[in-house]
């Protein structure tokens, strides 16, 4: 029985492809995934709200003629909402945002 388990393990791993890694990257349990510094927050908000949002808003309007209907319904929600994208278009993530 154990022999079969080992064969199954080797069969499971046969599709794993080892690729070239330019840099070694190790994450330990204390890795800080979300930066909470005020300077980082300022510049990330500046990049997002000052550069990315205006450019993507114009781009989605020009390229896809995006029109948002019912925006007032989202603003009046007392609880959360879920948005879903099926990733058909290149900029659909920007459209959902």
N, C-alpha and C positions, 0 to 999 in steps of 0.2 A: 504494500500500500504506500509506503514512503517513497519508493522508487517512482511511482506514478506522480506523486506530488512534486518531486524534483523535476520530472520531465515537464509537468505543466508549468512550473516556474520558468524553465528555460524557454518553453514555447511562448510564454507571455512576453518575455524580454527580447525575443528575436526581432521584433519590429522597432526596437529602440535604436535610434541612429545617433552616434556620437558625432558632434559637430565641433568645429574649431572654435575655441574661446579666446578672444583677444586679451581679455583681462580676467583674472580670477576674482570672483565676487562671493564673499561669504557673509551671511546674515546671521547674527547671533540673537539670542532672546531679548537683548536690550536695544536692538536697532530701533531708531526713531523714525517711524514711517511718516509721521505728520510733523512738519516743522511748526513750532509755535512762537517763533520770534517775531517781534514787531516789525523789524526791517524786512524780513522775508514776506510777512503778511502784506506789508505796504506795497512792495514791488510785484508780488504775485497778483494782488488786486489791481494794480496799475496796468499790468500786462493784460489781465483778463477783461476788466471793464473798460479800460482806456484804449486798448488796441484790438484785442481779439473780437469782442462783441461788436464794435462798430464795423469792422471789416467783414465779419461773417454775416452780419445783418444785411449789408449792402450786397455782398456776393450772392447770398441766397435769394434776395429780391431780384437781382439782375439775371442770374443764371436759371433759377427755377420758378421765378415769379411767385414766391412764397407769400401767401396771405394767411393771416392768423384770424380765425373766427372764434368768438366765445372767450376771449381773454378775460373778460369781466367775471366769468364763471370760476376761473381758477383763482383769481384774486379774492373772491368771497368765501373760499373754502375755510372752514374752521379746523379741519384736520389735514392730513397729508394727501398727496396725490401720486399716482404712478403714471409715468410716461413710458411708452414702448416704441422701439424702432426696429424695423425688420432689416435694416442695412441694405436697402436696394440702391440708394444713392450715395455718392461720396460725402456729401455734406449733411446727411440726415441726422447725425449727432448734433451738429450745430443748429439744425432746425428744431430739434426737440428741446435743446437748451434755451 
